[in-house]
Amino acid sequence: MEAHVRLSEALEALLDPKRSLADTILVSAEVANDEARWSGLPGRVVGRAQLGRALRELGERARVVVTREVDPSLLRAILDQPPALLILTGAGSPELLADLERVGKDPGSRRAMALLGPNAALRRPEPAPARASASEESRPPPIAVAAELDELVRLHEALGAVALAIAPTPPWLHRWLVHPWLAAHDLVGYVPAEALSLAWIDWLRALEERETKQVLIPLGTPEAALEPRSPGLEQAMVAHALERWTGPVYPAPRVLALLHRATANLLGDHERGPDETPQAADLAMWQQARRALPHFAETLAMARPDPALTLRIPTAAFLAQRPLAQLRRRVDVCPPGRDPSGDLDLEARNPEMIARADVVLESATEVLSDQESKVVLRGHGIEVTRQAFATSASGAASFADKIGYPVALKALSPDLRRKREVGAIELDVANAAATKRAYAQIVANVEERAPMARLDGVVVAEMIDPGLDLRCGGLRTRSGDVAIFAQVQHELPTEPLLARSPLDARDALLMAEGVLSAAPLPARRRASDPDARVLARLLLHLDSLFRHTGERLLLVDLDPVRLLTPGDDREYVTLDARIVQRPHLEGL
């Protein structure tokens, strides 16, 4: 809380219209003359050699120090009496940056200090002339953020009027954005990987209806492995939260500026003004971009230029159109201000089935078998294949007769992750005799190709009709949070989307829309295409499973789960599942 208060004090000193707190801001003379990195803001200009002494004289009144370098004298003064905010416009050595990061690290301490930098820029431009659009005139100018100065300059030029221009985007910026002086301003720009803290997700959720107006591009999003506590999971989760309304956006300043302007009237009709009538040459450029990037342009929304996007820079308009179409689609599915939970028709859970699932977890080892995993999933309302566990060929044939042909057989072993590679799966088994042969073949393949694997038996399961295969589940991050994940299984690799638990209906629907937008066409053009509500219900069931079990579960992996054609007696079926829990010795 103290860190939040001190950052608010720094902001108030910087933006105070009366400049009554200018003497609490110390600016080195070399920075004061560098308008590219510091302009439009108050402060007492001090020679760099005198900054340390001036900071000591101010004592606890010091709110902001702005300098290109931190010499030993200034560093000692900072260690003794840190300001609320240090703005470092120069590079800084790794050792210095480590020292500065440690200063006032405790966020509850009155000595907590935030750092903007290295190579920082903070500018408060003079107000620009109002735009012609009525909807634009009613919006406060946005705050522009970037990873470095050159990109910030280009973004500022593309946006026109901005309230503040900041680089690099700091991980603590969300604390400024909730201040009454900035709360009405949208945020447009880039968030580098090192600034992707989980607090961004809380800030986005608190925006409610205004979340759709923010245009933030995560840079350097890590490709995190879908395993518990993998490095980069938290950053990927935050990156996907920033993009959950638009999907990934091409990182170009003109694209961001066009997209932000188009968010002014998402649900209304847009007609071009007289000065926005596209020229033949601009239309030709747009069409050529569409031909050059056919996969980018394959959706119906990319058939012709969107009138909400000016064609003065045709390539930028083309690149902004797909995320704008995604945004409109998701606003249509989840209108701001309306709770979509009524659209999902979630059924009440069966207490007896949940109790049975709890018993299985308590008696199972750290890694549950496919059979055990599916008992747990079924207990929490997740559809799984009808199947049975056999320890003999004749037993497998008996179960297959009851399930109905054709069936699938697969080895039951906690040690086999890629069963196909060792011949531990047989599909489309047509009768009892074939079932017995398949059972014997699976056992022989495992003994020959994976002799160290423990084989508990063979699962006999129903065959499932074709559909859209997904991988989804949840996993524990290094911070202890839970990330719910999902991705389309396709020949072309698709990025898994992650969302932070707990999920509400809006979170689940937006995530489902984002996942299914990666489905190959002609999917999502027909009445029989996958329904986002079906996937959203599954995601909510997964989230409920993690919340019910507290900190016990490390991983729930449904790989694959198949979305079925509407009209089937089930909306989806989990074909394979794996649950990993914490060892019982940890006291859970």
N, C-alpha and C positions, 0 to 999 in steps of 0.2 A: 504493500500500500504506500509506503514512504517513497519508493521509486516512482510510482505513478504520480504522487503529489509533486515531487521535485520536477518531473518532466512537464507537468502542467504549469508549474511556476516558470520554467524556462520558456515555454511557448508563450505565456502571457507577457513575459518581458520582451520577447521578439516581436509580437504582434500588437502590443498595446498601442492603440491609436493616439494616445496622448504622449507616448514615449517617455512616460514618467519614470520608467524603470531602466532607461538606457544606460545609466551608470552601473547597473549590475551585469552588463555585458561587456566583456573585455575583448577587443579585436586588435590583433597585431597589425602594424602599419602596412606590411606587405600584402596581407589579405585584404585590407580595406581598399587598396588600389587595384585589386583583381576583381573587376566587375563580373567576369564570367563565373566566378565561384561565390561571390558574396555581393549582393546588391539589394537595395530597397529595404534594408533592415537597420535598426539603430545599434548603437554601441559606442563605448569610449575607446578611441584609438590609442594604442600604447605601443611603444617600440618593443620589438621582440625580446630584447634583453631585459626589459622592465616588467614583462608579463608575470613572472614569478612573484616579484615584490608586490605588484598591484593585486594579485590574487590573495596574497596573505593579508593585505590591508583591508580588502573587502570582507574576508572571513566568510561567515555563513550567509552573507548577503549575496555572494557571487552565484549567479545563475548560469551564465554561459561564458565559455572561453573559446575564442576562434583563433586558430594559429596554423601556420604552414608546417612548423616544426616544433617539437617538444625538446627543449634543451635540458640539461641536468637541473638547472635552477627551477624551471617551471615544473619538471617532473616531481621534484621534492615538494614543491608547494601543493601540487595536485594530490600527492600521497598524504600530506598533512591535512589539507582542506579542499576536498574535491568539489568542483562546481556541479550543478545538476546536469549540465550537458557540456561535453567537450566536442568541438567541431574541428577535425583535423583535415585541412585541405591538401596537405602534402602526403607523401608515400608512407613513411614510417617503417622502421625495421621490424622484423617478426618479434624480436625481443621486446621492443617498445610496445607494440600492439598487445602482446601478451600481458605486459605490466598494466596497461591501461584497461584491459578487459577485467583484470582482477580487482581494480580499484572499486571499492564499494559494491562488491559482487552481491552481497546480501540485499535482496530487493526490499526487505523490511527495515533496512538501516537508513538513518538520516544522512549517511555519508554515501549512499548509492549514487553512482554517476553513469549516465548513458553516453555512448560514443557514436558520433556520426563521422564516418570515415573508415579507412583512409581515402585520400583523393576526393574529399567531399565538396559538394556545392549546395548552397542554400540561397535561393533567390526569391524575392517578392516583387514581381514585375509591376509596372504601372498598369492600371486598368486599360484594356484594349477597347476599341470601338465595338458597340453592340452588333451582333450578327443580325442578318435580315429576318431569319426565321423567328416567328413568334414564340414557338416552343423553346427555342434556344435562349431567347431573351429572358425568359422566366427562370432559367436555371442558373444557379451560382456557378462561376467558373470552376473547373476541376482542379485538383492537385495533381501535378505531373511528377512521376517518379521513374528513375532509371538506374541502371547499374553503374553507369559512368557518364562523365560530363558531355562528351560528344553526342551520345544518344539522347541525353536530356535536352540538349539544344535543338536537335532535330524534332523531338517530340513536342517541345514548346512551340516551335514554328508551325507544326502540323495542327496543333490544337488551337492556336491563336491565343485567346485570353486564358490565363491560369491564375489561380490564387497563390500557389506556392510551387516552386520547382525544387526537387530534392534528389540528390544523388550522393552515395549509393543508397538504395532503399534500405532503411534500417529495420532490424527485426522488432524493434519496439514501436514502430510508427503507429500501430493500432491504438496505442495509448494517447497519442495526439489526436487521432481521428475521432475519438469520442468526446473531445472537448467541445463545449457549445460553440466556440468560435470557428471550428472546422467541421462540425458534425453534418452540416448541410451540403458540403462539397463532395462530389464524387472523386474517386481515385482512379487515375488512368496511368498505365505504364508497366514497368517490368519489376519483378521480384526475383532477385538471384537466389540460388539454392541455399546459400548461407543465411539468408534472411527468412526462410520458410519455417517459422515457428508455429506450433500448434495454436497459439493465441489468435492467429489469423482466422481460424475456423470459428472461434467464439465471436469475433468481431463481425464476420459475415452473417452469422445467424442472427445477431442482434439488429442488423440492418433491416430485416424483414422485407417490406416491399421495395426498398431502395437497393437491395442486393443486385437486382438485374441491371442497375445503372453503372456498376463498377466494371471496368475493363482492365484486368490485371493479367499479365503474361508471366508465368513462372519460367525462369531460365535455369538450365542445368538440372532439370528434373531427373533424379537418379532412377535407373532401372532396377528396382528392388526385387530380390528373389521372394517368392511367395512361401516363405518359411518363417517360423516364429523368430522374433528378435533379429531379423535381418537388418543390416545397416541400410539407411535410406528410406525405410518404410514411412517414418513420420513425415519426411520431406515430400515424398510422393503423395501421401494422403492430403497434405496441405495444398500441393500443386493442383490436385484433382478437385479440391474444394473451390479453388479460385476459378476453375474452368467449368464448373458444373452446369452453368446455364448455356454456355456457348460451345463447349468442347474446345480443343486446341485452336488457338488463333495465330495466324502468321505474324511473326514478330517484326513488323515494320511500322514506323510512326504514323504514316498516312493511313494505314489499315486501322490502327487503334483509334485515330481521330474520327474516321468515318463511322466506325462501329459505335463509338460513344455518342456521336450526334444522332445516330439512328435510334438509340435507346430512348430518346425523348418521347416517342409516340409509338410504342411497340404494338398496341392493340388497335390503333386507328389506321385509317386509310391515308396514304401519302400520295400527293400529286406534285409533280415537278413544277417549280415556279418558272416564269418566263426566262430567267437567266440560267436555268438548269437544264434547258432542252438539250439533249445530247446531240453532238455533231456526228456526221457520218463517219469521220475518221476515228472518233472515240468509240463508237459502236463497233467498228471494224477491229479495233485493238481489243475490246472486250471479248468479241467472238473468237479472236485468235488465241487469247488466253484460255478460253474454254476448250478449244481444240488441242492446245498444247498440254493441258492437264485434264484428260478425260475422266480419270478416276475421281478427281476433286469435283468435277462438274456433273457427275452421273446422277445426282438426285434431281427430282422434279423441280425443286426450288431454284435450280441453277439453269433452267431452260432459257431465261431471258433476264436482262438487267433489272435489278430491284429499284423501283423509283425512289426509295428512301435513301439511296446512295448516289451521290453526284458522280458523274462520269468525267469530271475534269481530269482525274488521274485514273484512266480505265483499269489498269492492272490492280491498283489499290482497291477499287470498287469491286472487282472480281474476287479478290482474296478476302474481302470483308463480307461478301454476300453469304457464303456458306455458314460461318458462325452466326450471322444475323438470322438466317433461316432456322438454325438450331435453337437460337434464343426464342424466336417466335413460337416454334413448336412446343418448347418446354413451358413457356408462359401460357400457351393455350391449354396444356395438360394440367399445369399447376398455377392457376391465376394467382398473382400476389394478393394476399389478404384473405384467401379462402382456404379452409382446411380440407385437404383432399382425402382425409382418412375414410370418409363415407363412400368413396369410389372403390375402395379395396375389399370391402365385405370380408373382413377377417373373422374367422370362426373362433369361438372360445376353445381353449385347450382342455383336453381331457385329463383331470387330475390323476386318474389311475395309470394312464399311459406315461405321464410325466414321472410318477413314482417308480414305475418299472424302469424307465430310462435312468433314473438316479441310481437304482440298484446296480444296473449294468456298469455304470461309471465307477461306482465304489468297488466293484469286484474285479474290474478289468485291470490289465497292466497299463504301462505308460502309453503304449501304442495299441489302440483298439483294432481288432480285425474288421474286415468289411461287414461281416455279419453283426458284430457288436455295434459298430458305428451306425448301421441302419436301424437297429432297435432304438438307439438314442434319438436318431433323427425322426423316426416315426412317432416317437413319444412327444415330440415338439411340433407335430403337424406338418412335417416335411415328407412329401411323397417319395417312396422308394420302390424298387422292383419287388415283385412277389418272388420269393426265393426260399430255398431250404439248404441246409448244410449236410452233406453226405460224407461218410467215411468208407464207403465201399461202392463198387460199380453197381451192384444190384440195388443198393440204397439210392444211388443217384437216379437209376432208371425208375424206381418207384415214385420218387419225388417228381420226376419229369412227367410221368403219367398224370399225376394230380394237378400239376401246374398247367399242363397243356402244351402241345408242340406248336411251333419249334421252340427250343430252349437254348440257353447259353450256359456253358460250364466254364468256371475259372477257379484257379487254385486259391485256397484260403491260407494266406501266409503273411505275417507281419513283416517279413524280410524281403518280399518281392514288390518293388515299386513299379517296375516296367514288365508286366506279365506277358505282354505280347512278344517281347524280345526273347523270352525263354520258352515260348510255346506253351504258356500256362493258361491260354484262353481258347475255347472252341465255340464258334457261333453257328446259328441255324442248324442245330442238331435236330433231326427230323423224327426219330422214333426211339424205342427203348434199346434196340440193339446198337444203334449209333451212339446212344448215350453211354452205354457200357464201354464201347471202344474209345470214346472221347475221354472218359474218366481215366482209363488205363494210359492213354497217350499223354495226358497232362501229368500224371504221376511220374511216368518215365522221363518226360522232358525236364521236369524239375530236378529229379535225381541226377540226370546227366549234365544239365547246363547250370544248375545252381545247387550243387551238392551240400553247401553249408546252410542253405535256407531251411527254416522250420516249416514243414508242411502239415497243417492241422486237418486238412481234408479238401473237399471240392464243393463249391457253391453251385447249385443248379438254380437258374433264374429264368424268368420269362424273357422272351425277345420283345423288344420295344419297337414300335413303328418309327420310320424316319421322322426327323424333326430338326430343329436348330440346337446344336450342342453348345453348351456353355461350361466354363469352369467357374465355380463360385464357392464362397466359404467365408471364413474369418480367421484371423490370426492375431497373436499377442505381439505387440511391439516392444522395443527396448524400454520405452517409458512406462510400460504397463497398460497402455491403452489397447483397445481392440480395433483392428481395421477390418471392415467387411469388404470383400473383393469380389469382382466378377469380370469375365471376359468371354468374348465369342471365340469358339474353337473353329479355326478356319485355316485353309491352306496358306493364306497370307497371314503373317503374324499380326496380332492385334494387341494393344497395350491393355493390361488389366487395370480397371478402375478401382480405386479404394475410397472408402468413406469411413469417417470416424464414428464409432459407436458411442452413445446410443443413437439410433435412427428414429426419425418420426416418418409419417406417411409421405411428406414432401421430400425428405431426403431420399427415401426409397424409390419414389417415382422418378425423381431427377436422375438418380443413379441408373435406374433401369433404362430410361430413355438414352442416357449416354452410352450404355453398353450396347443396346440394340442398334444405335446409329452406326455402329461398326459392322453390322451384319451385312453380308454381301447382297447386292441387288440381284433379282427384283424384290428381295425381302422388303417389307414395310410399304409395298405399293398395293397390296391386295387385301381383301377381307380376311383371308386365311393367314395373314402374316402374324408374327409373334406379337402378343399383346404386352405392353410394358407393365400393365397392372399385375399380370401373372408373375413376372419376375420380381416386381416390387413386393408382392406378398411373400415370395420365397425369401427375399432379403430380410424382411421384417421377422420372419420365423427364425432365421439364422441369428439375427441380432438378439431376439428373445432368448434363444438357447444360451448365448454367452452371458446375458444378464442374469438368467436364472442360476447358472452354475458359478457365479462370482468369478474368482481368479483361478478356478480349476483348469479350464481349457487353454491350451496353447495353440491348437490348430484344428479347424474343421475344414476339410477339403472335399468338395463334391466335384469329381472329375471323371466323366462328365455328368452334367444334369441335362436332360433333353426336354426342350419346350415342344409340345405336341400340337398338332393341328386343332384349331377350335372345333368343337363338336365331339372330340374324344372324351371318354368317360373320366379322364384325368387331364389336367392342364400341363403337367410336366411330370417327369419321373427321374429320380436319381439312380444312375446306373452303377457308379462306383463311389465309395466314400471312405475317408480315412479321418479318424479323430486321434489327436495326440493330447494327453493331459499331463499335468504336473505329477511327479512321483508322489505316491501316498506318504512317503517319509517326510514330505514337506508339510504335512499336517492338514491337508485338505480332504 
